[in-house]
Amino acid sequence: MDHSLEHSFVDLLGKHQNIVHKVCRLYTNNQDAHNDLFQEITIQLWKAFPKFRGESKFSTWMYRVALNTAITLYRKSTRTLNTQEFDSIQYKIEAEPYDDTEEQQLKLLYDAVHQLNDIEKALVFLYLEDKNYAEISDTLGISEVNARVKMNRVKTKLKTILNP
Amino acid sequence: MDELELLKKDWGKRKPQFEQVSVDEIYAMLHKKSSSIVKILFYISIAELIFWILLNSIPFFSSDAYKEQINMVYKNDTTFYIVLSVSYAIILLFIYLLYKAYKNITATDSVRVLMQRILKTRKIIQYYVIYNLLMAFTAMVLGSYYGIVNDPVIYEQFNGFNQTQIIISIGIMVIFTLMFVLLTWVFYRILYGILIRRLLKNYKELKKLEI
């Protein structure tokens, strides 16, 4: 086992771990599932790390492995999912003086995003991470035009969920 | 304001608080075992290979009396050994194809390519199962035929049968063979159905985008 490789990997992941947390946030509903997925993504990242040649940024490379794990490789935990738990424990938004209505709207939005399917969540995630359509299409393996079309559909879907 | 724009503003500006995983915890995770779908499929394919190889090898592990009986039924027919060698060559080919397919699976591919590669390994295993079911079916039919023609005991018994009895016996054999094939098929449908249901759903979703 190459210790320097392990060391640099742990160091990089430690710095960029919020990317993994954010993916876990979108794809899981409770703390246990979040931790499970975090671990599986870490294992997959580590397995793929020897092939990481630094051609892209570590964070960009992470998006791909993390999403692949969440969408395809990870087997959902069989534990009962409790969305209530999700809201109350893990993901408290930092308390700043904030407009109550906007706060409420955001909560509804996060709930709505949770109702999207796995592919739609990936689109939303990359969009929120400020990735352009070229990167989105490259990560998902679809054409740029289709990524745009799908993104518009997702926006419409979110609107429908929020205003039934 | 666009709903997603509001979310984006929040996503970037007020990063949600995540409990940070420590360096020690990350080190510990690196030595944990993955429970990915690919690993499960890999173990199942190994189990498949071993199961069918063992099933094909039963004559070699069984008693001398059984071997003798087999030799009598097939009369040391070279065709029998050729078929056996070919079937082992085919198993080796499947092992090679599976190995290659699994080596090609990498989490750094695009979401779509990764799914395609996993589905390809499942296809190979599916062909392997279909091949084995066909072989099992053929073996049962040929085995019965050779048994009736070459085994004096069975031959005697069949000789005493009238036409209706022969038709009924053949009918029973065919039904049993078909039931065996059908049950195995249903078992695989359920097994893979459960395992890759989510993957298939997501893959269809991605494919739908290309239309």
Interface residues (C-beta under 8 A of the other chain):
Chain A: E6 F9 V10 D11 L13 G14 Q17 N18 H21 K22 R25 F38 Q39 E40 T42 I43 Q44 L45 W46 K47 A48 K51 F52 W61 R64 V65 L67 N68 T69 I71 T72 L73 Y74 R75 K76 Q90 Y91 K92 I93 E94 E96 E102 Q105 L106 L109 Y110 A112 V113 N117 D118 I119 A122 V124 Y127 L128 E129 D130 D138 T139 L140 G141 I142 S143 N146 V149 K150 V154 K155 L158 K159 L162
Chain B: D2 E3 L4 L6 L7 K8 D10 W11 G12 R14 K15 P16 Q17 F18 E19 Q20 V21 V23 I26 Y27 M29 L30 K32 K33 S34 S35 S36 I37 V38 I40 T106 A107 T108 D109 S110 V111 R112 V113 L114 M115 I118 R198 L199 K201 N202 E205 L206 L209 E210
